[in-house]
Amino acid sequence: MKLKALLIAIAVVVGTVVVQAQEQMFEKFSKNNDISTVFISKALLSMAGNMDMGGANIKSLSNKLERMEIYSSENKNATALMKAEAGKIASDKSFEVLMTVKDKSDHITFYAKRNKGDSFKDLIMVINDPNECTIIRIVGTFTMEDIQGVMGDKK
């Protein structure tokens, strides 16, 4: 019984450390003057459901999101930092690769961290090209069906 309690305590501590490390990465980006940042709060995202988003049905997804963060840079040192940090996401076992796209020199990778079951809590898109890096992070609780529903039936 003591061993089980110890293992649970270790799992909680390790999980907390992983989340803190990830948050520190994004905090590091926010403090870097060579990285442009955009933060969109839950309040603004919930208002997006009432806006025309070019035919995308975002209303059903908007109230499931906590925040959206966008980080981008063309500065050589900053992009190197961002690419190194994105490499840490790639090696983090709590994230899975949903999709990769390679178009000429551009490389786009979608990473997701699942909640229990079929929902996601963290979706990160990393866009690398030789001279620029952009990372888009969407935090909330949503399913693949929610994401597919944004695009709706375009027939």
Protein Blocks (a to p, Z undefined) as FASTA:
>chain_A
ZZmmmmmmmmmmmmmmmmmmmmmmmmmmmmpmkbccddddfklmmmmmmpceehiafklm
mmmpfbdcddddfbfklmmmmmmmmmmmmmmmkbccfbdcdehjbccdddddddehjbdf
bdcdddddfkbccdddddddddfklmmmmnopaZZ
